[in-house]
Amino acid sequence: MDIMGISIGNQDSDSGRCKADFFYYRYLDLCFKFGPAINSTDANVAAVCSEPDEELVRVVSEERQSYIVTITADIYLVYNNAICIQGTSMINPSHQWTFNDGTIMPYSKWGINQPKANGTFIRMFRVYNYKWYSIVDGNMCSYICEYKYNEGTQM
């Protein structure tokens, strides 16, 4: 099924690029699925999106940021927690924020006076216009997993 460029599951329009339980957004070539609210400790966030070729979503551009804003706008009705996204300041020796593989983040949307703390993930707060925060407090967050299509992956 394809609705406004979003395919659900392994449909013809996603050319088998996504796992069956992932959505596909053709414009950004993004396979993703939503995760429920969890207690956002380092260990809990590290445990989500842990299947092969899955990872916490990377926000690499304003286009991807805007898309996440669009697809999560109504989730607030289900749970009003922040959204955990990928980013860490614990890999780079100077504590520069990178993705989990060490790649420098090409885009950010930090809130005022952020980032404040070193951390292993970032929280995107809907109530603060989807700005990013590096708060280390263990509150709840929802999350989005991204599936990285690999030519050699068998689904």
C-alpha positions in Angstrom: 0.0 0.0 0.0 1.4 3.4 -1.0 0.0 6.6 0.6 1.5 10.0 -0.2 4.9 8.4 -0.9 4.8 6.1 2.2 4.8 2.4 1.7 3.8 -0.1 4.4 5.9 -3.3 4.4 7.6 -4.9 1.5 5.5 -3.4 -1.3 6.5 -3.0 -5.0 7.1 0.7 -4.5 9.8 0.1 -1.9 11.6 -2.6 -4.0 12.0 -4.8 -1.0 14.2 -2.2 0.8 12.4 -2.5 4.1 11.5 -5.3 6.5 7.8 -6.2 6.7 7.2 -4.2 9.9 8.8 -1.0 8.6 7.3 1.9 6.7 9.1 3.3 3.6 9.2 6.9 2.7 10.5 7.1 -0.9 11.5 10.7 -1.0 14.1 10.3 1.7 14.7 6.6 1.0 13.9 5.9 4.7 12.7 2.7 6.2 11.4 3.3 9.7 9.2 2.0 12.5 7.9 3.6 15.7 8.8 2.3 19.1 6.7 2.6 22.3 7.7 4.8 25.3 10.6 3.4 27.3 12.5 4.6 30.4 15.3 6.5 28.6 18.4 5.1 30.4 21.6 4.5 28.3 21.0 0.7 28.6 17.4 0.9 27.5 18.0 3.2 24.6 21.0 1.1 23.5 18.8 -2.1 23.5 16.2 -0.7 21.0 16.7 -1.1 17.3 19.2 -3.8 17.9 18.3 -6.2 15.1 20.7 -6.5 12.2 20.8 -3.4 10.0 18.6 -1.5 12.4 19.6 1.6 14.4 18.0 4.5 16.2 17.0 7.0 13.5 19.6 9.5 12.3 18.4 13.0 11.6 20.8 14.1 8.9 19.0 17.0 7.3 16.3 19.6 7.7 14.2 17.5 5.4 14.4 14.4 7.7 13.8 16.6 10.7 10.6 18.0 9.1 9.5 14.5 8.1 9.8 13.3 11.7 7.8 16.3 12.8 5.1 15.4 10.3 4.9 11.7 11.2 5.0 12.2 14.9 2.6 15.1 15.3 -0.3 12.9 16.4 1.7 10.5 18.5 1.5 13.2 21.3 -2.1 12.0 21.8 -0.8 8.5 22.6 2.3 9.5 24.7 3.6 12.9 25.3 7.3 11.9 25.8 10.3 13.1 23.9 11.5 11.1 20.9 15.0 9.5 21.3 17.2 9.9 18.2 20.7 8.8 17.4 23.6 10.9 18.6 26.5 10.6 21.0 29.3 12.7 22.4 31.1 9.8 23.9 33.0 8.5 20.8 34.8 11.7 19.7 37.8 12.6 22.0 36.7 16.2 22.0 33.1 15.2 22.8 31.8 16.5 19.4 28.4 15.0 18.7 28.5 12.1 16.2 26.4 9.2 15.1 27.0 5.8 16.8 29.5 4.8 14.1 31.6 7.9 14.8 30.4 9.9 11.7 30.2 13.7 12.6 26.5 14.8 12.6 26.0 17.1 9.5 22.8 18.6 11.0 21.5 19.5 14.4 18.6 21.4 15.9 19.7 22.0 19.5 17.5 23.9 21.9 18.7 27.0 23.7 21.9 26.4 25.8 22.2 22.9 24.4 23.9 20.5 24.4 24.4 20.7 28.1 25.6 17.2 28.9 27.6 14.4 27.3 25.5 11.5 26.3 24.7 8.4 24.2 21.5 9.7 22.6 19.5 12.8 22.0 15.9 13.7 22.9 13.7 15.6 20.5 11.0 17.4 22.4 7.7 18.1 20.6 6.6 20.6 23.3 9.7 22.6 22.5 9.1 22.8 18.8 11.1 19.5 18.2 14.4 21.0 19.5 17.1 18.7 20.6 18.3 18.2 24.2 21.1 16.2 25.8 19.3 15.8 29.2 20.5 12.8 31.3 17.6 12.1 33.6 16.1 8.8 32.8 12.6 10.1 31.9 10.5 8.3 29.2 11.0 8.7 25.5 9.5 7.1 22.4 11.8 6.2 19.5 12.1 5.6 15.8 14.1 2.7 14.4 15.7 3.1 11.0 16.5 0.1 8.7 19.7 0.5 6.7 19.1 -1.4 3.5 22.1 -3.5 2.5 22.3 -5.2 -0.9 23.5 -8.4 0.7 20.8 -8.6 3.4 18.3 -11.4 3.1 14.8 -10.6 4.3 
